[in-house]
Amino acid sequence: MISKKRTFKVKTIFTKIIPGFLLIFIVHCYAVPQSSGKYFELRKFRKLGLTAGPVLYIPARIYSQSGNYTFDNKPMWGFNAGIEFDLFPAKRWSFISGLLVALEPVYNIEIQIKEEDIYPYYGEALTDHYRSYSMTSLSIPLLVRLGLQAKEFLFINFLAGFKVMLYPHGTSDLTLSISNEDNTETREIFGLKLQSPENMIHGSFVLGAGVSYVINKVLLKSNLIYVMNLQNLIEGEYLFDNLLVSHPSRGDYKLSGNYVGLLFTVGLAKKKRDKK
C-alpha cells in the first residue's frame, strides 16, 4: 500500500540577456527612419486592455548533499490574467503597467524507488509523479515599450522592465509512505519540506517581444516574455529514508519561479466622444 501526504498553508540569470535586448533598442532607434513618434492607426484605442495567456515555469533544481537517491523535476504550466494599462498606446515609446493574477508552482516531480528498497510484494520498482500549485499571486508590471510599425496595421513591440509581485509566505510538505502486504508495518520513505521567502514583496526582471495587429475596432497583441525573479520562489529540502537496502539520501530543493509566457491582449476602440 502506498500513501502520500501533501499540505500547503499558506539570483538570477540576466547578464547575457539584458545587454542583447538593449542592443536591439539602440539599433532600432538609429536604424529605423524617424517619424513623429505617433501612429495614426493606434490613436482610436483605449489605454486599458484585457490580457491572459499560458506560462511555462523553469524546472526546479536539486542539490544532493548525501546518498544516491534524487528525483526528476519537470516544467510546470501556469497562467497569467489581468488588465494592461498602456499609457501612450499611439506612440513609439510608452509605459505599460496593470495588474496580473498568476497561478504559482510548488513542485512537479517524478520519484523512482528501486525494487530492492521496497517490500517484495510490489514486484517492481516504484515510480510516481507528484505536482502541486500554491495560491495565486498578484503582480504589477512596470515596463517600457518600444513599438515599431512594420505594415499599415502591424506593429512590432519590444518590452523591458520590472515586475513587483505580492506573494505571502507559506509552507508545503509532501510525504510518501509504503506498507507491507498485510499492513502491519508502514515506512515513510520520502519527504519534501518547502517554504516560500518570509518577505511578501518580490521583484523580477521582465524582457519580451511581440506584435500588435489592428482589426477594425479591435487591437490584438501577442507578446512572448521571460520573467527572471530576484530571489527563489520556493526553497527547502528532501529526504529519502527507511529504505530496505539503500542508505538515506538528502539534499536541497530550489525553485526560481522564472518562466516563459505567451500573453495575449485585447484592446477596444474608444467611443467617438472619447477620441482625441
C-alpha positions as CSV (number, residue, x, y, z in Angstrom):
1,M,0.0,0.0,0.0
2,I,1.3,3.5,-0.9
3,S,0.2,6.6,1.0
4,K,1.1,10.2,0.3
5,K,0.5,13.4,2.3
6,R,0.6,16.9,0.9
7,T,-0.1,20.1,2.8
8,F,0.1,23.8,1.8
9,K,-0.5,26.5,4.3
10,V,-0.2,29.5,3.2
11,K,19.6,35.0,-8.1
12,T,19.1,35.0,-11.4
13,I,20.5,34.9,-15.0
14,F,20.1,38.2,-16.9
15,T,23.7,39.4,-17.5
16,K,23.7,37.9,-21.0
17,I,20.1,38.7,-22.0
18,I,19.7,42.3,-21.0
19,P,22.8,43.6,-23.0
20,G,21.4,42.0,-26.1
21,F,18.0,43.4,-25.5
22,L,19.4,46.9,-25.1
23,L,21.3,46.5,-28.3
24,I,18.0,45.9,-30.1
25,F,16.7,49.1,-28.7
26,I,19.7,51.1,-29.8
27,V,19.8,49.6,-33.3
28,H,16.1,50.4,-33.9
29,C,16.4,53.9,-32.6
30,Y,19.1,54.8,-35.1
31,A,18.4,52.4,-38.0
32,V,14.6,52.9,-38.3
33,P,13.7,56.2,-40.1
34,Q,12.4,58.6,-37.5
35,S,8.8,60.0,-37.8
36,S,6.7,62.0,-35.4
37,G,6.7,59.1,-33.0
38,K,3.0,58.7,-33.2
39,Y,0.9,56.1,-35.1
40,F,-2.4,57.3,-36.5
41,E,-3.8,53.8,-36.7
42,L,-3.5,53.4,-32.9
43,R,-5.0,56.7,-31.8
44,K,-8.5,55.3,-31.6
45,F,-7.7,52.6,-29.0
46,R,-8.2,52.8,-25.2
47,K,-5.3,52.6,-22.8
48,L,-6.9,49.7,-20.9
49,G,-6.9,46.2,-22.3
50,L,-7.6,42.6,-21.1
51,T,-4.6,40.2,-21.1
52,A,-4.3,36.5,-20.5
53,G,-2.1,33.6,-21.6
54,P,-0.2,30.5,-20.6
55,V,3.2,30.4,-18.9
56,L,5.8,27.7,-18.6
57,Y,7.9,27.6,-15.4
58,I,11.5,26.6,-15.5
59,P,12.0,23.2,-13.6
60,A,13.3,23.4,-10.0
61,R,16.9,22.3,-9.2
62,I,18.1,19.9,-6.5
63,Y,21.5,19.8,-4.9
64,S,22.4,16.4,-3.4
65,Q,24.1,16.5,0.0
66,S,24.4,12.8,0.6
67,G,23.3,9.4,-0.7
68,N,22.5,8.2,-4.2
69,Y,18.7,8.9,-4.5
70,T,17.4,12.0,-6.3
71,F,14.3,12.8,-8.3
72,D,13.4,14.4,-11.6
73,N,12.0,17.9,-11.7
74,K,9.6,18.8,-14.6
75,P,8.5,22.1,-16.1
76,M,5.1,23.4,-14.9
77,W,2.4,25.1,-16.8
78,G,0.6,28.1,-15.3
79,F,-1.3,31.2,-16.4
80,N,-1.3,35.0,-16.2
81,A,-4.5,37.0,-16.5
82,G,-5.5,40.6,-15.8
83,I,-5.6,44.1,-17.1
84,E,-3.0,46.1,-19.0
85,F,-2.6,49.8,-18.9
86,D,-0.7,51.3,-21.9
87,L,0.0,55.0,-21.1
88,F,0.7,56.1,-24.7
89,P,-0.8,53.4,-27.0
90,A,-0.4,55.5,-30.2
91,K,3.3,56.5,-29.5
92,R,6.5,54.7,-30.4
93,W,7.6,54.8,-26.8
94,S,5.2,54.0,-23.9
95,F,5.0,52.9,-20.3
96,I,3.0,49.8,-19.5
97,S,1.6,48.7,-16.2
98,G,-1.5,46.9,-14.9
99,L,-2.5,44.1,-12.6
100,L,-1.9,40.4,-13.2
101,V,-3.0,37.3,-11.4
102,A,-0.8,34.2,-11.7
103,L,-1.0,30.6,-10.6
104,E,2.3,29.9,-8.8
105,P,4.0,26.4,-8.8
106,V,5.4,24.5,-5.8
107,Y,6.7,21.3,-7.3
108,N,6.3,18.9,-10.3
109,I,8.4,15.8,-9.6
110,E,8.8,12.2,-10.5
111,I,10.2,9.8,-8.0
112,Q,11.5,6.3,-8.6
113,I,12.3,3.8,-5.8
114,K,14.3,0.7,-6.7
115,E,12.6,-2.7,-6.3
116,E,15.2,-3.8,-3.8
117,D,14.3,-0.9,-1.5
118,I,10.6,-1.6,-1.1
119,Y,8.6,-4.6,0.1
120,P,8.9,-7.7,-2.2
121,Y,5.2,-7.9,-2.9
122,Y,5.4,-4.8,-5.1
123,G,7.3,-6.9,-7.7
124,E,8.9,-4.0,-9.4
125,A,10.4,-0.5,-8.9
126,L,8.0,2.2,-7.6
127,T,7.6,5.2,-9.9
128,D,5.2,8.0,-9.1
129,H,4.5,11.6,-10.1
130,Y,3.5,14.5,-7.8
131,R,2.5,18.1,-8.7
132,S,1.4,20.9,-6.6
133,Y,0.5,24.6,-7.0
134,S,0.2,27.2,-4.3
135,M,-2.1,30.2,-4.1
136,T,-2.3,32.7,-6.9
137,S,-0.1,35.8,-6.8
138,L,-0.8,39.4,-7.6
139,S,1.8,41.4,-9.6
140,I,2.2,44.9,-11.1
141,P,4.4,45.1,-14.2
142,L,6.4,48.3,-14.8
143,L,7.6,48.1,-18.4
144,V,8.9,50.3,-21.1
145,R,7.6,49.5,-24.6
146,L,9.1,50.3,-28.0
147,G,6.6,49.9,-30.8
148,L,7.7,49.9,-34.5
149,Q,5.4,50.0,-37.4
150,A,6.0,47.1,-39.8
151,K,3.0,47.5,-42.0
152,E,-0.1,49.7,-42.0
153,F,-1.9,47.7,-39.3
154,L,1.0,45.6,-38.0
155,F,3.4,46.7,-35.2
156,I,6.4,45.0,-33.6
157,N,6.8,45.6,-29.9
158,F,9.8,45.3,-27.5
159,L,9.4,45.3,-23.8
160,A,11.8,45.6,-20.8
161,G,11.3,46.5,-17.2
162,F,10.4,45.1,-13.8
163,K,7.5,43.3,-12.0
164,V,6.5,43.7,-8.4
165,M,4.7,40.6,-7.0
166,L,2.7,40.1,-3.8
167,Y,3.2,36.5,-2.6
168,P,2.7,35.7,1.1
169,H,4.9,33.4,3.0
170,G,3.8,29.8,3.1
171,T,4.9,26.2,3.6
172,S,4.4,22.9,1.8
173,D,5.1,19.3,2.7
174,L,4.9,16.1,0.7
175,T,5.5,12.6,2.3
176,L,5.4,9.2,0.6
177,S,4.8,6.0,2.7
178,I,4.7,2.4,1.9
179,S,3.2,-0.6,3.8
180,N,3.9,-4.3,3.7
181,E,1.4,-6.7,2.3
182,D,-0.7,-7.2,5.4
183,N,-0.5,-3.6,6.5
184,T,1.3,-4.4,9.8
185,E,4.3,-2.2,9.0
186,T,4.5,1.3,7.4
187,R,7.6,3.1,6.3
188,E,7.9,6.8,5.4
189,I,10.4,6.6,2.5
190,F,10.4,10.2,1.1
191,G,9.7,13.6,2.4
192,L,9.8,17.1,0.8
193,K,9.6,20.1,3.1
194,L,9.4,23.5,1.3
195,Q,8.7,27.2,2.1
196,S,8.5,30.5,0.3
197,P,10.5,33.5,1.5
198,E,9.5,35.4,4.6
199,N,9.1,38.7,2.7
200,M,5.7,39.2,0.9
201,I,7.0,41.5,-1.8
202,H,9.1,40.0,-4.7
203,G,10.8,41.6,-7.7
204,S,11.5,40.4,-11.2
205,F,13.1,41.5,-14.4
206,V,10.9,41.2,-17.5
207,L,12.0,41.0,-21.1
208,G,9.7,40.5,-24.1
209,A,8.9,41.0,-27.7
210,G,5.7,40.6,-29.8
211,V,3.3,42.0,-32.3
212,S,0.2,44.1,-32.4
213,Y,-2.4,44.0,-35.2
214,V,-5.3,46.3,-35.8
215,I,-8.6,44.7,-36.9
216,N,-11.3,47.4,-37.3
217,K,-12.2,48.4,-33.7
218,V,-10.0,45.8,-32.0
219,L,-6.3,45.9,-31.2
220,L,-4.8,42.4,-30.8
221,K,-1.4,41.9,-29.1
222,S,0.7,38.9,-28.5
223,N,3.9,39.1,-26.5
224,L,6.5,36.4,-25.6
225,I,8.0,37.3,-22.3
226,Y,10.7,36.0,-20.0
227,V,10.4,36.7,-16.2
228,M,13.5,36.4,-14.0
229,N,13.0,36.6,-10.3
230,L,15.4,38.3,-8.0
231,Q,15.1,35.5,-5.4
232,N,13.9,31.9,-5.4
233,L,10.2,31.5,-5.2
234,I,10.4,28.2,-3.2
235,E,13.3,26.6,-1.2
236,G,13.5,23.5,1.0
237,E,15.0,20.1,1.5
238,Y,14.2,16.5,0.6
239,L,15.0,13.2,2.3
240,F,14.8,9.5,1.2
241,D,14.9,7.3,4.3
242,N,13.8,4.0,5.8
243,L,14.6,2.1,2.6
244,L,15.2,-1.6,2.8
245,V,18.7,-1.6,1.4
246,S,19.9,1.9,0.4
247,H,21.3,4.4,2.8
248,P,19.4,7.7,3.4
249,S,19.8,10.4,0.8
250,R,19.2,14.1,1.4
251,G,19.6,17.4,-0.4
252,D,18.2,20.9,-1.1
253,Y,15.4,21.9,-3.4
254,K,15.2,25.4,-5.1
255,L,12.6,26.7,-7.5
256,S,13.4,30.0,-9.1
257,G,9.9,30.7,-10.3
258,N,11.3,32.0,-13.6
259,Y,9.1,31.5,-16.6
260,V,8.4,32.0,-20.3
261,G,5.0,33.3,-21.1
262,L,2.8,34.0,-24.1
263,L,0.4,36.7,-23.3
264,F,-2.5,37.9,-25.5
265,T,-4.1,41.3,-25.0
266,V,-7.2,42.7,-26.5
267,G,-7.8,46.4,-26.7
268,L,-11.0,48.1,-27.8
269,A,-11.5,51.4,-29.7
270,K,-12.7,54.4,-27.8
271,K,-16.2,55.7,-28.2
272,K,-16.4,58.6,-30.7
273,R,-16.8,61.3,-28.0
274,D,-13.6,59.9,-26.2
275,K,-11.4,60.2,-29.2
276,K,-8.7,62.9,-29.3
